Amino acid sequence: MGITGFSFCLLYLFYSAPDLAMTQFSVDTLTVILFVLVLYKLPKYLKFSKNYLRVEHGILSAIFGGMITFLILKVISEPKNSEISNFYAENSYVLAKGKNVVNVILVDFRGSDTLIEITVLIVAAIGVFGLTKLRLKSRDKK
């Protein structure tokens, strides 16, 4: 997952969007660190369920994955609506005085949405960090 995200960072850099690449890089770095912290704290090799439940969960997961795949293929096959793209392309310089349409969308047209996404990610990171520290402190007391 991290390699894919960092590959997108390089793709954004090649297409002259360094600010978008920096945002993607920081989000991917934080996500990878969070996953590593969570995986590091998991207990090793504990068996929580019986074999027949694992098979049942596997079948259920395959059915759900098939349904999601069908839904995605259905959405992709729908005709594209370019009204929104045309609006942003025509109005990015006129309304926001920006030449990079992606930057204008992220900062001016959807700035509060981007701010809320970053805030949610920071709160999640602080929460996971606090949980890992709490677990370490409880182990030290024993």
N, CA and C atoms as an extended XYZ file, in Angstrom:
426
Properties=species:S:1:pos:R:3:atomname:S:1:resname:S:1:resid:I:1 pbc="F F F"
N         0.824       -1.182        0.000 N   MET     1
C         0.000        0.000        0.000 CA  MET     1
C         0.873        1.252        0.000 C   MET     1
N         1.913        1.233        0.805 N   GLY     2
C         2.807        2.378        0.857 CA  GLY     2
C         3.538        2.603       -0.452 C   GLY     2
N         3.968        1.518       -1.086 N   ILE     3
C         4.674        1.635       -2.367 CA  ILE     3
C         3.763        2.228       -3.429 C   ILE     3
N         2.504        1.812       -3.435 N   THR     4
C         1.547        2.365       -4.398 CA  THR     4
C         1.352        3.857       -4.169 C   THR     4
N         1.197        4.249       -2.908 N   GLY     5
C         1.019        5.662       -2.599 CA  GLY     5
C         2.234        6.495       -2.970 C   GLY     5
N         3.428        5.983       -2.672 N   PHE     6
C         4.643        6.719       -3.026 CA  PHE     6
C         4.838        6.761       -4.539 C   PHE     6
N         4.368        5.745       -5.247 N   SER     7
C         4.420        5.771       -6.711 CA  SER     7
C         3.525        6.875       -7.256 C   SER     7
N         2.363        7.055       -6.636 N   PHE     8
C         1.500        8.161       -7.043 CA  PHE     8
C         2.165        9.508       -6.772 C   PHE     8
N         2.935        9.593       -5.702 N   CYS     9
C         3.677       10.829       -5.429 CA  CYS     9
C         4.616       11.159       -6.589 C   CYS     9
N         5.327       10.159       -7.055 N   LEU    10
C         6.228       10.370       -8.191 CA  LEU    10
C         5.451       10.759       -9.444 C   LEU    10
N         4.307       10.139       -9.647 N   LEU    11
C         3.468       10.467      -10.799 CA  LEU    11
C         3.014       11.925      -10.733 C   LEU    11
N         2.618       12.380       -9.552 N   TYR    12
C         2.222       13.777       -9.399 CA  TYR    12
C         3.396       14.716       -9.647 C   TYR    12
N         4.591       14.315       -9.217 N   LEU    13
C         5.765       15.150       -9.471 CA  LEU    13
C         6.065       15.250      -10.968 C   LEU    13
N         5.954       14.128      -11.677 N   PHE    14
C         6.224       14.136      -13.115 CA  PHE    14
C         5.229       15.008      -13.871 C   PHE    14
N         4.003       15.121      -13.370 N   TYR    15
C         2.988       15.929      -14.033 CA  TYR    15
C         2.846       17.312      -13.399 C   TYR    15
N         3.901       17.804      -12.786 N   SER    16
C         4.017       19.180      -12.288 CA  SER    16
C         2.963       19.548      -11.246 C   SER    16
N         2.793       18.684      -10.256 N   ALA    17
C         1.914       19.007       -9.130 CA  ALA    17
C         2.663       18.708       -7.830 C   ALA    17
N         3.704       19.491       -7.520 N   PRO    18
C         4.516       19.184       -6.336 CA  PRO    18
C         3.758       19.316       -5.015 C   PRO    18
N         2.800       20.237       -4.943 N   ASP    19
C         2.040       20.378       -3.699 CA  ASP    19
C         1.131       19.175       -3.468 C   ASP    19
N         0.534       18.668       -4.533 N   LEU    20
C        -0.276       17.461       -4.425 CA  LEU    20
C         0.596       16.262       -4.069 C   LEU    20
N         1.796       16.215       -4.635 N   ALA    21
C         2.733       15.135       -4.310 CA  ALA    21
C         3.144       15.204       -2.847 C   ALA    21
N         3.364       16.414       -2.329 N   MET    22
C         3.739       16.557       -0.918 CA  MET    22
C         2.608       16.123        0.001 C   MET    22
N         1.384       16.483       -0.352 N   THR    23
C         0.225       16.056        0.440 CA  THR    23
C         0.109       14.538        0.427 C   THR    23
N         0.224       13.945       -0.754 N   GLN    24
C         0.139       12.489       -0.880 CA  GLN    24
C         1.269       11.818       -0.104 C   GLN    24
N         2.467       12.386       -0.184 N   PHE    25
C         3.612       11.813        0.527 CA  PHE    25
C         3.396       11.829        2.037 C   PHE    25
N         2.919       12.971        2.572 N   SER    26
C         2.718       13.035        4.021 CA  SER    26
C         1.589       12.132        4.483 C   SER    26
N         0.518       12.035        3.715 N   VAL    27
C        -0.580       11.145        4.094 CA  VAL    27
C        -0.123        9.693        4.029 C   VAL    27
N         0.591        9.318        2.984 N   ASP    28
C         1.065        7.936        2.864 CA  ASP    28
C         2.077        7.589        3.945 C   ASP    28
N         2.967        8.508        4.244 N   THR    29
C         3.951        8.247        5.289 CA  THR    29
C         3.267        8.036        6.634 C   THR    29
N         2.322        8.899        6.955 N   LEU    30
C         1.601        8.762        8.217 CA  LEU    30
C         0.793        7.472        8.264 C   LEU    30
N         0.163        7.117        7.154 N   THR    31
C        -0.624        5.879        7.104 CA  THR    31
C         0.262        4.655        7.286 C   THR    31
N         1.403        4.630        6.628 N   VAL    32
C         2.311        3.487        6.766 CA  VAL    32
C         2.829        3.389        8.200 C   VAL    32
N         3.170        4.531        8.795 N   ILE    33
C         3.636        4.507       10.187 CA  ILE    33
C         2.539        3.991       11.117 C   ILE    33
N         1.311        4.435       10.908 N   LEU    34
C         0.203        3.953       11.736 CA  LEU    34
C         0.007        2.450       11.590 C   LEU    34
N         0.036        1.961       10.360 N   PHE    35
C        -0.125        0.517       10.148 CA  PHE    35
C         1.009       -0.271       10.785 C   PHE    35
N         2.225        0.222       10.674 N   VAL    36
C         3.361       -0.477       11.284 CA  VAL    36
C         3.223       -0.501       12.803 C   VAL    36
N         2.803        0.624       13.387 N   LEU    37
C         2.610        0.656       14.834 CA  LEU    37
C         1.520       -0.317       15.281 C   LEU    37
N         0.424       -0.345       14.547 N   VAL    38
C        -0.670       -1.252       14.910 CA  VAL    38
C        -0.242       -2.702       14.735 C   VAL    38
N         0.402       -3.016       13.621 N   LEU    39
C         0.834       -4.395       13.391 CA  LEU    39
C         1.908       -4.824       14.381 C   LEU    39
N         2.746       -3.888       14.800 N   TYR    40
C         3.794       -4.210       15.768 CA  TYR    40
C         3.197       -4.575       17.126 C   TYR    40
N         2.093       -3.952       17.471 N   LYS    41
C         1.479       -4.174       18.783 CA  LYS    41
C         0.533       -5.371       18.814 C   LYS    41
N         0.239       -5.963       17.676 N   LEU    42
C        -0.661       -7.118       17.667 CA  LEU    42
C         0.012       -8.325       18.310 C   LEU    42
N        -0.751       -9.170       18.996 N   PRO    43
C        -0.154      -10.390       19.558 CA  PRO    43
C         0.258      -11.343       18.446 C   PRO    43
N         1.269      -12.160       18.735 N   LYS    44
C         1.809      -13.044       17.705 CA  LYS    44
C         1.137      -14.417       17.746 C   LYS    44
N         0.696      -14.860       16.582 N   TYR    45
C         0.240      -16.223       16.338 CA  TYR    45
C        -0.842      -16.711       17.297 C   TYR    45
N        -1.794      -15.882       17.592 N   LEU    46
C        -2.912      -16.331       18.403 CA  LEU    46
C        -4.031      -16.796       17.490 C   LEU    46
N        -4.657      -17.888       17.825 N   LYS    47
C        -5.735      -18.426       17.025 CA  LYS    47
C        -7.047      -18.044       17.711 C   LYS    47
N        -7.797      -17.137       17.087 N   PHE    48
C        -9.001      -16.621       17.706 CA  PHE    48
C       -10.271      -17.351       17.272 C   PHE    48
N       -10.209      -18.113       16.191 N   SER    49
C       -11.421      -18.759       15.696 CA  SER    49
C       -11.119      -20.185       15.246 C   SER    49
N       -12.161      -20.932       15.130 N   LYS    50
C       -12.052      -22.325       14.682 CA  LYS    50
C       -11.921      -22.353       13.168 C   LYS    50
N       -11.459      -23.506       12.636 N   ASN    51
C       -11.226      -23.619       11.195 CA  ASN    51
C       -12.506      -23.462       10.384 C   ASN    51
N       -13.630      -24.037       10.855 N   TYR    52
C       -14.864      -23.938       10.077 CA  TYR    52
C       -15.363      -22.490       10.016 C   TYR    52
N       -15.084      -21.702       11.061 N   LEU    53
C       -15.449      -20.285       11.019 CA  LEU    53
C       -14.571      -19.517       10.035 C   LEU    53
N       -13.316      -19.905        9.930 N   ARG    54
C       -12.427      -19.254        8.960 CA  ARG    54
C       -12.900      -19.520        7.534 C   ARG    54
N       -13.329      -20.748        7.262 N   VAL    55
C       -13.838      -21.082        5.931 CA  VAL    55
C       -15.112      -20.280        5.654 C   VAL    55
N       -15.988      -20.220        6.657 N   GLU    56
C       -17.226      -19.456        6.502 CA  GLU    56
C       -16.930      -17.982        6.245 C   GLU    56
N       -15.993      -17.427        6.977 N   HIS    57
C       -15.619      -16.022        6.781 CA  HIS    57
C       -14.961      -15.809        5.419 C   HIS    57
N       -14.186      -16.789        4.963 N   GLY    58
C       -13.562      -16.691        3.642 CA  GLY    58
C       -14.595      -16.668        2.531 C   GLY    58
N       -15.611      -17.540        2.648 N   ILE    59
C       -16.677      -17.572        1.640 CA  ILE    59
C       -17.454      -16.266        1.650 C   ILE    59
N       -17.777      -15.781        2.846 N   LEU    60
C       -18.492      -14.516        2.970 CA  LEU    60
C       -17.674      -13.359        2.386 C   LEU    60
N       -16.381      -13.364        2.632 N   SER    61
C       -15.504      -12.318        2.081 CA  SER    61
C       -15.452      -12.391        0.566 C   SER    61
N       -15.391      -13.601        0.013 N   ALA    62
C       -15.362      -13.756       -1.448 CA  ALA    62
C       -16.662      -13.256       -2.079 C   ALA    62
N       -17.793      -13.542       -1.447 N   ILE    63
C       -19.075      -13.069       -1.970 CA  ILE    63
C       -19.132      -11.540       -1.929 C   ILE    63
N       -18.732      -10.968       -0.794 N   PHE    64
C       -18.746       -9.519       -0.663 CA  PHE    64
C       -17.780       -8.873       -1.658 C   PHE    64
N       -16.583       -9.449       -1.817 N   GLY    65
C       -15.625       -8.927       -2.794 CA  GLY    65
C       -16.160       -8.988       -4.209 C   GLY    65
N       -16.869      -10.074       -4.537 N   GLY    66
C       -17.488      -10.187       -5.860 CA  GLY    66
C       -18.554       -9.126       -6.075 C   GLY    66
N       -19.346       -8.858       -5.044 N   MET    67
C       -20.381       -7.828       -5.155 CA  MET    67
C       -19.759       -6.442       -5.356 C   MET    67
N       -18.704       -6.144       -4.622 N   ILE    68
C       -18.031       -4.852       -4.773 CA  ILE    68
C       -17.389       -4.727       -6.156 C   ILE    68
N       -16.782       -5.827       -6.631 N   THR    69
C       -16.188       -5.811       -7.971 CA  THR    69
C       -17.251       -5.551       -9.025 C   THR    69
N       -18.400       -6.223       -8.906 N   PHE    70
C       -19.500       -6.010       -9.852 CA  PHE    70
C       -19.974       -4.560       -9.801 C   PHE    70
N       -20.096       -4.001       -8.600 N   LEU    71
C       -20.536       -2.618       -8.457 CA  LEU    71
C       -19.544       -1.653       -9.095 C   LEU    71
N       -18.257       -1.874       -8.878 N   ILE    72
C       -17.242       -0.992       -9.463 CA  ILE    72
C       -17.258       -1.084      -10.985 C   ILE    72
N       -17.377       -2.305      -11.523 N   LEU    73
C       -17.439       -2.458      -12.976 CA  LEU    73
C       -18.682       -1.781      -13.548 C   LEU    73
N       -19.782       -1.834      -12.834 N   LYS    74
C       -21.016       -1.178      -13.272 CA  LYS    74
C       -20.841        0.342      -13.279 C   LYS    74
N       -20.214        0.883      -12.244 N   VAL    75
C       -19.997        2.332      -12.171 CA  VAL    75
C       -19.040        2.782      -13.270 C   VAL    75
N       -17.994        2.005      -13.516 N   ILE    76
C       -17.027        2.370      -14.556 CA  ILE    76
C       -17.658        2.372      -15.941 C   ILE    76
N       -18.630        1.494      -16.165 N   SER    77
C       -19.240        1.387      -17.498 CA  SER    77
C       -20.237        2.512      -17.787 C   SER    77
N       -20.609        3.293      -16.789 N   GLU    78
C       -21.532        4.410      -17.006 CA  GLU    78
C       -20.840        5.508      -17.805 C   GLU    78
N       -21.599        6.244      -18.620 N   PRO    79
C       -20.976        7.336      -19.383 CA  PRO    79
C       -20.486        8.451      -18.466 C   PRO    79
N       -19.411        9.069      -18.869 N   LYS    80
C       -18.784       10.120      -18.068 CA  LYS    80
C       -19.536       11.434      -18.252 C   LYS    80
N       -19.681       12.178      -17.157 N   ASN    81
C       -20.290       13.496      -17.196 CA  ASN    81
C       -19.173       14.526      -17.044 C   ASN    81
N       -18.979       15.353      -18.042 N   SER    82
C       -17.855       16.293      -18.026 CA  SER    82
C       -18.255       17.714      -17.653 C   SER    82
N       -19.478       17.911      -17.176 N   GLU    83
C       -19.899       19.261      -16.801 CA  GLU    83
C       -19.064       19.804      -15.647 C   GLU    83
N       -18.794       18.967      -14.667 N   ILE    84
C       -18.029       19.421      -13.508 CA  ILE    84
C       -16.598       19.742      -13.918 C   ILE    84
N       -15.999       18.883      -14.732 N   SER    85
C       -14.629       19.135      -15.196 CA  SER    85
C       -14.556       20.441      -15.975 C   SER    85
N       -15.537       20.667      -16.834 N   ASN    86
C       -15.550       21.907      -17.609 CA  ASN    86
C       -15.707       23.126      -16.707 C   ASN    86
N       -16.544       23.026      -15.667 N   PHE    87
C       -16.727       24.147      -14.747 CA  PHE    87
C       -15.405       24.511      -14.076 C   PHE    87
N       -14.706       23.514      -13.540 N   TYR    88
C       -13.448       23.806      -12.854 CA  TYR    88
C       -12.393       24.318      -13.824 C   TYR    88
N       -12.335       23.763      -15.032 N   ALA    89
C       -11.344       24.213      -16.005 CA  ALA    89
C       -11.603       25.654      -16.442 C   ALA    89
N       -12.875       26.009      -16.607 N   GLU    90
C       -13.206       27.358      -17.069 CA  GLU    90
C       -13.092       28.402      -15.953 C   GLU    90
N       -13.386       28.024      -14.712 N   ASN    91
C       -13.487       29.006      -13.637 CA  ASN    91
C       -12.306       29.028      -12.678 C   ASN    91
N       -11.328       28.159      -12.854 N   SER    92
C       -10.225       28.145      -11.896 CA  SER    92
C        -9.415       29.432      -11.943 C   SER    92
N        -9.176       29.961      -13.127 N   TYR    93
C        -8.421       31.209      -13.208 CA  TYR    93
C        -9.316       32.421      -12.964 C   TYR    93
N       -10.547       32.350      -13.458 N   VAL    94
C       -11.458       33.500      -13.348 CA  VAL    94
C       -11.856       33.754      -11.894 C   VAL    94
N       -12.254       32.707      -11.173 N   LEU    95
C       -12.759       32.879       -9.810 CA  LEU    95
C       -11.669       32.844       -8.745 C   LEU    95
N       -10.627       32.035       -8.964 N   ALA    96
C        -9.632       31.853       -7.910 CA  ALA    96
C        -8.243       32.349       -8.284 C   ALA    96
N        -8.070       32.830       -9.495 N   LYS    97
C        -6.783       33.358       -9.972 CA  LYS    97
C        -5.667       32.326       -9.887 C   LYS    97
N        -5.988       31.050      -10.160 N   GLY    98
C        -4.991       29.998      -10.131 CA  GLY    98
C        -4.891       29.310      -11.473 C   GLY    98
N        -3.674       29.022      -11.901 N   LYS    99
C        -3.480       28.372      -13.200 CA  LYS    99
C        -3.504       26.851      -13.105 C   LYS    99
N        -3.158       26.295      -11.944 N   ASN   100
C        -3.178       24.845      -11.748 CA  ASN   100
C        -4.554       24.451      -11.223 C   ASN   100
N        -5.327       23.767      -12.049 N   VAL   101
C        -6.716       23.451      -11.722 CA  VAL   101
C        -6.801       22.561      -10.485 C   VAL   101
N        -5.887       21.611      -10.350 N   VAL   102
C        -5.918       20.705       -9.199 CA  VAL   102
C        -5.691       21.484       -7.909 C   VAL   102
N        -4.735       22.387       -7.922 N   ASN   103
C        -4.478       23.205       -6.729 CA  ASN   103
C        -5.678       24.064       -6.371 C   ASN   103
N        -6.291       24.656       -7.373 N   VAL   104
C        -7.447       25.517       -7.124 CA  VAL   104
C        -8.600       24.716       -6.537 C   VAL   104
N        -8.811       23.511       -7.041 N   ILE   105
C        -9.887       22.665       -6.505 CA  ILE   105
C        -9.603       22.331       -5.048 C   ILE   105
N        -8.363       21.914       -4.742 N   LEU   106
C        -8.031       21.514       -3.376 CA  LEU   106
C        -8.033       22.675       -2.398 C   LEU   106
N        -7.543       23.824       -2.822 N   VAL   107
C        -7.361       24.928       -1.883 CA  VAL   107
C        -8.571       25.864       -1.854 C   VAL   107
N        -9.079       26.253       -2.994 N   ASP   108
C       -10.127       27.273       -3.027 CA  ASP   108
C       -11.538       26.689       -3.056 C   ASP   108
N       -11.793       25.783       -3.979 N   PHE   109
C       -13.154       25.266       -4.111 CA  PHE   109
C       -13.500       24.258       -3.026 C   PHE   109
N       -12.534       23.437       -2.622 N   ARG   110
C       -12.808       22.411       -1.613 CA  ARG   110
C       -11.827       22.511       -0.454 C   ARG   110
N       -11.458       23.713       -0.074 N   GLY   111
C       -10.465       23.924        0.969 CA  GLY   111
C       -10.890       23.401        2.324 C   GLY   111
N       -12.147       23.634        2.695 N   SER   112
C       -12.596       23.160        4.011 CA  SER   112
C       -12.657       21.640        4.053 C   SER   112
N       -13.010       21.018        2.946 N   ASP   113
C       -13.034       19.556        2.881 CA  ASP   113
C       -11.632       18.983        3.074 C   ASP   113
N       -10.652       19.584        2.419 N   THR   114
C        -9.268       19.141        2.568 CA  THR   114
C        -8.784       19.352        3.999 C   THR   114
N        -9.130       20.475        4.595 N   LEU   115
C        -8.735       20.759        5.978 CA  LEU   115
C        -9.345       19.733        6.931 C   LEU   115
N       -10.614       19.386        6.728 N   ILE   116
C       -11.272       18.406        7.593 CA  ILE   116
C       -10.625       17.023        7.427 C   ILE   116
N       -10.280       16.642        6.199 N   GLU   117
C        -9.616       15.352        5.979 CA  GLU   117
C        -8.278       15.293        6.702 C   GLU   117
N        -7.510       16.361        6.622 N   ILE   118
C        -6.211       16.404        7.303 CA  ILE   118
C        -6.408       16.349        8.815 C   ILE   118
N        -7.409       17.059        9.322 N   THR   119
C        -7.684       17.055       10.758 CA  THR   119
C        -8.073       15.666       11.245 C   THR   119
N        -8.916       14.978       10.487 N   VAL   120
C        -9.315       13.617       10.864 CA  VAL   120
C        -8.112       12.695       10.893 C   VAL   120
N        -7.228       12.815        9.912 N   LEU   121
C        -6.034       11.975        9.878 CA  LEU   121
C        -5.113       12.271       11.061 C   LEU   121
N        -4.971       13.527       11.429 N   ILE   122
C        -4.121       13.884       12.571 CA  ILE   122
C        -4.724       13.363       13.873 C   ILE   122
N        -6.032       13.489       14.038 N   VAL   123
C        -6.685       12.984       15.253 CA  VAL   123
C        -6.533       11.469       15.350 C   VAL   123
N        -6.674       10.775       14.216 N   ALA   124
C        -6.482        9.320       14.220 CA  ALA   124
C        -5.046        8.966       14.590 C   ALA   124
N        -4.086        9.706       14.072 N   ALA   125
C        -2.686        9.439       14.394 CA  ALA   125
C        -2.410        9.673       15.874 C   ALA   125
N        -2.956       10.740       16.431 N   ILE   126
C        -2.761       11.005       17.862 CA  ILE   126
C        -3.423        9.909       18.698 C   ILE   126
N        -4.602        9.456       18.273 N   GLY   127
C        -5.288        8.384       18.989 CA  GLY   127
C        -4.508        7.089       18.992 C   GLY   127
N        -3.984        6.707       17.842 N   VAL   128
C        -3.192        5.470       17.773 CA  VAL   128
C        -1.916        5.615       18.573 C   VAL   128
N        -1.278        6.765       18.498 N   PHE   129
C        -0.068        6.998       19.280 CA  PHE   129
C        -0.362        6.900       20.780 C   PHE   129
N        -1.477        7.501       21.203 N   GLY   130
C        -1.864        7.433       22.606 CA  GLY   130
C        -2.163        6.008       23.058 C   GLY   130
N        -2.817        5.241       22.195 N   LEU   131
C        -3.106        3.852       22.544 CA  LEU   131
C        -1.838        3.013       22.653 C   LEU   131
N        -0.885        3.250       21.778 N   THR   132
C         0.359        2.479       21.865 CA  THR   132
C         1.142        2.865       23.120 C   THR   132
N         1.152        4.121       23.490 N   LYS   133
C         1.832        4.545       24.709 CA  LYS   133
C         1.119        4.005       25.947 C   LYS   133
N        -0.202        3.967       25.924 N   LEU   134
C        -0.971        3.450       27.045 CA  LEU   134
C        -0.667        1.982       27.271 C   LEU   134
N        -0.562        1.235       26.198 N   ARG   135
C        -0.264       -0.193       26.305 CA  ARG   135
C         1.145       -0.420       26.837 C   ARG   135
N         2.080        0.419       26.402 N   LEU   136
C         3.448        0.288       26.907 CA  LEU   136
C         3.522        0.596       28.398 C   LEU   136
N         2.805        1.601       28.858 N   LYS   137
C         2.829        1.956       30.267 CA  LYS   137
C         2.206        0.867       31.126 C   LYS   137
N         1.140        0.211       30.630 N   SER   138
C         0.526       -0.842       31.429 CA  SER   138
C         1.444       -2.049       31.527 C   SER   138
N         2.247       -2.310       30.529 N   ARG   139
C         3.214       -3.423       30.591 CA  ARG   139
C         4.346       -3.110       31.554 C   ARG   139
N         4.767       -1.838       31.610 N   ASP   140
C         5.873       -1.454       32.492 CA  ASP   140
C         5.492       -1.575       33.974 C   ASP   140
N         4.219       -1.395       34.321 N   LYS   141
C         3.797       -1.462       35.710 CA  LYS   141
C         3.797       -2.869       36.252 C   LYS   141
N         3.691       -3.879       35.397 N   LYS   142
C         3.626       -5.269       35.865 CA  LYS   142
C         4.929       -5.832       36.224 C   LYS   142
